Amino acid sequence: MKTKLTINDIARLANVSKKTVSRVINDSPRVRAETRDRIKAIIAEHDFSPDLQARALAFRRSFLVAMIYDNPSPQYVVNMQRGILDTLEDTAYQLVVRPCDRNAPRFYEAMQAFLEQQRLFGAILPPSVSEDEKVAELLRAANCPYVRIASVVLDEPDRMIWTHDAEGAAQAARHIAKLGHTRIAHIRGLETFRSSHERLRGFKSGLAEHGLDLPDDMVIEGGYTFDSGVECARILLSRTDRPTAIFAGNDEMALGVYQVAREMKLRVPYDVSIVGFDDTPIASRVSPTLTTVKLPIREMGKSAAAMLLAPADAPKRTEPISFMPEIVVRESTAKPAK
């Protein structure tokens, strides 16, 4: 009876490590093409077929890629997942989605337990988890590769996706100013999100280019949710000097402004212009269609996963991957009514 070869036998015949054989079996891109072809030829010659448990044990990790997030926008989360899955498709890797609450009393303990239990291949961190240095420290201590997606550069280039949120918000400000608006408000995101600070900073900068300022009483903190957009819009649109244009920190909150405008019989964009951020699918489906700052969230997730799966011998990046926002002008903005 012919003895069945083990993964160790394949590694010996190919003159490579067991880990390298595991990577080839699991379609990891982290192997040179020449080495991959040689190992595949030996596997085919000996009709080698490893079982799933042996694959994981040989690699000493699961084949799980985690997306760890605390973003309250459902559409953002879905688009990010789709992008990651675009890259993981046709590989042995699977996506684990791990929602969390950074304000929970035992948040870091829960994260450490999650990392120890799952033995992840790697992790992708969208905002605002990406902005938490202690989470990055936990991942490094667990020897777990990760990629951070953030509005500013927070880590080494081969661990960073940079989204330039301030520039996107500045584009929103320029668009509103060029239309002739002077009574302008901003519904910002959560104080705990770096993106909220960057979007506020960029918006103020863009207005200043046109000689406009943003009074403190025209800035209200929302929660990056539809309901918080409704709450903030009620305050702003009930003022005697109500703004003629509102820049919301994301599309979810912008839709909340739509809701309040309808309740108050205000016409969008003739009585109030509205600008969002992210360009989620709903932006082009709502009526009137929403002017918003486009961030290609799905592409960001796709790139983050590709960065995580990059070959071990790939050249070190000297710059992070960048996604530059751009404003998409639709029907929700116009010149202020005279």
N, C-alpha and C positions, 0 to 999 in steps of 0.2 A: 504494500500500500504506500502510495506516494505521501511523504511528509509535507504538511502544509507549511508554507513559509510564513514567518512572522515579520513584523515591521522592522525588527532588528536585522533580520536576514537581508531585506531589501536595502537597508541603509549600508550594510557591509558590502553587498555586491556593487552598489553605486558609489561606494567610498565617500559617503556623506553622513551627516548626523541623522539620528532618528527624527529630530525636529524638522529637518529639511524635507524628509520623506512625508511627514505629516502635513506640511504646508502644501506639497504637491497634491497629495490625496484630497485635500480640502480646497483646492483651487485658489490658494492664497497667491496674490501677485508678488509676494516677497521672496521670490526665487528667480535666479537668472534663467533666461530662456533655454540656454544650452544645458544647464543642470536639470531643468524640468523635463526636457525631452529625453535625456538619458534615463532618468528615474521612471518616466512613463513607459519607456521601452522595456525596462526590466520588469515592471509590474505586469505589462501585457504578456511578456515572454513566459512568466511563471504563473500567470492567471491568478495574481494576488488580489484578495478581496478582504480588507480589514473590517472588523465589526465596529459599530459606533462607539462603544465604550472604550475600546482600545485606542481609537482615534483621539478621544478626549484625554485619556490618560497619558498617551504619548506626548501630547502637546502641553500637558499640565495646566490646561485652561479649558474652559468651555469655548464654544464657538458662538458666543453671544456678544453682540454689540448693544450697549445700553444707550438710550437717549434719556438723560436725566434732566427733568425740566420742572419749573414752577411758573411757567408763563400762563396767565389767565385767559389768553385768547385762543379759543378752540381751533379757529381756522389756521392760525400760525402753527399750532402744534401738528395739525393734520398735514399741512403742506411740508413741514420739516420731515415728518415721518415718510411721506411719499418720496422725497428726495433721497433720504438715506436708503430706502428700499430699492430705488432705482439702481444704486451702486451694488447693493448686496444680492440683487437678483442673479440667479445662476451661479452663486457661490455657496459654500457650505455654511456661511454665517447667517445668523438669525437676529432679528431686532427685538430687544426687550425695551418696553416703554415704562419708565419709572417716574411717575409724578411725585412731587414732594412739596413741602412747605418750609421754606427757609426760616420762617419765624417760629416753627414748632420748637418746644423746649428741648427735645432730644433729637433734633435734626441731624447733628453730626454723628451721634451714636447710631442712628438708623442707617445713615450712609455707609458707615464703616461695616456694619453688619451685612448690608446688602453686598458690598464688595467682597467680603470674606465668603459669603455663601455662594455667590454666583461665579466667582473666579472668571471675571469677564475677559474677553479678548481685548476689549477697548470700550471707551465711553465717548459720547458726543454731548457737549454741554451748550445748549442755547442760553440766551439771556433769560433770567438774571443769575441762574446757577453758575454760568460761565464767569461771572464777575466775583464769585466767592473764592478767595484765595485758599481758604481752609479746605474746601472741597478738592481743589487742585492738589494740595498737599497730601490729602488722604489717598488720592489716586496715585501720586508718585510713590508714596510709602508702600502701596499695594503692588507696585511695579505694573500698573495698569496704564497702557497708552491712552491718551485722550486728545480731543480737539475742542478748543473753545471758540464759540461764535460770539463776538462782542462788538460794540460800537467803537471801542478803542483797542489798541494793542496792549495785551496784558501778559503775554507769555512769549516763548521762543517762536520764531516764524513757522516752524514745522508743526506747531500746535495751535495755530491761530487762523481764524477766518475773521477778517476785519470788514465791518459794514458801513463805516463812515456816516453814521446817523446825523451828525451835526451838519454835514454838507447837504443831506437830503432835506433837513428842516430849513436850511438857508434858501434852498430852491423854492420851498413852499412860501416863505416870506417874500421873496422877490416877485413871485407870481401875484400874490395878493396886493403887494405895494404897486406894481405896475398897472393893476386894474383901477387904482385910485382910492383904495380903502385907507382910512386913517384911524377909525375906531375898530381895533383889531384885538381879539382875545385868543388865548391858548388854553386848551384843556390838556394839561401835562399828564404823564404817566406816574406810576408810583415812585415815591421818594427813594425807595430801596433799589430801584432799577437805574443803572448807569445810563442806559439809553434815554431815560426820562431827562436826565441832566444834559446829555449831549444834544437832544432835540430842542430843549429850551435854549441852550446856549447858541445853537445854530440858527434858530428862529430869530432870536434877538439880533444876532450878527447880520442876518439877511435884511431885517427891517432897518437897521442902522445904516446900511449902504444906501438907503433911500431917504435918510433923514428922519426916520420914524423910531419911536421908542415903544416899549411894551410895559405899561404901568403894572405894578405889582397886583393891583386889584383886578386886573384883566387876565390874571393867571390863576387857574384853579386846579388843584390836584385831583385827578381821577384815579381809577384803578385798572386801566387798560381793559375794561369790560363795558358791555352795552349799558348795563344799569348805571354804572358810574357816569357814563356819558350823558345819560338822561338827567341824572341829578345835577351835574355841573351845568348843563345847558339850561335847565330851569332857572338857575341862579343868574346866569349871564343874560338870558333873553328876557328876563323880567325887569331888568334895569331900565331906568328912564333914558339913560344914554347907552342903550344896548348896542353891542358891537354889530357892525355890518359884515364882518367876516370872522370866522372861527377856524383856527387850526387845531385839530384834535390829534393827540399823540399816537393814535392808531385808528384803523378803520372801524373797529368795534365801537369806540367812543364816538366816532363821527356819525355812525348810524343812530346812536342815542340822540345826537343833535337833530337829526332828521325827524325823529319821533316827536320831540318837543316842538319843533317848528310846525309840524302838522297840527299838534294840539292847540297851538297859539294862532293858528291860521296865518302863519308867515310863509311866504313863498320862497322856495329855494330855486335859483340863487338870487331872485330879485330883491327880497327883503334881507336875506342873510346868505352869504357865500360860505361854503363848507369845504375844508380840505382835510383829508385823512393821511394816514401813513401805513405802508406795507403793500398796498395794492393786492389785497386778498380777492378771491373770485367774486365775492358779493359786490365789490366796488363797481363792476361793470354791469351788474344785474339790477341794482336798486334804481329807482326812478325819482328824480333825474340822476343819471350816472354820476359817480363820485370822482371828483378831482382828488388825486392822492399821490403820495410819493412811493414809487415802486421799489421794493426790495425783492429780488428773486429768491424767495424763501426756499422753494423746492430745489433750486440750483445750489443754494448754500448748503442744504442738507446733503445733496449729492456730492459736493466737493469735500465736505467734512468727512464723509464716509470713505471717499477715495484717498484722502490724506491719511486716514487711519490705517487703510490697507496697503499703503505704499510699500514697495519692496524695501527690505532692511538695508540694502546696499544702494538705495537711491541717493543722489546727491542731496546734501543738507540745503534746505531753503534758506535764502538770505533775506527774503521778504515774505510776510504773510500773504495768503491769498486774499485779494480785495474784491469786494462787491460795491461799486459806486451807485448810490441811489439816483433816481431821476424822476422828475415830476411828470405825471401823466394827466394832462388837462382834459377834463370831460365837461359835463353839463352843470355841475354844482357850484361853479364860480362865474361871476360876472361883475361888471362895473357896479358900484353902489348906486342905488336909486337916488335921483335928485329930489 
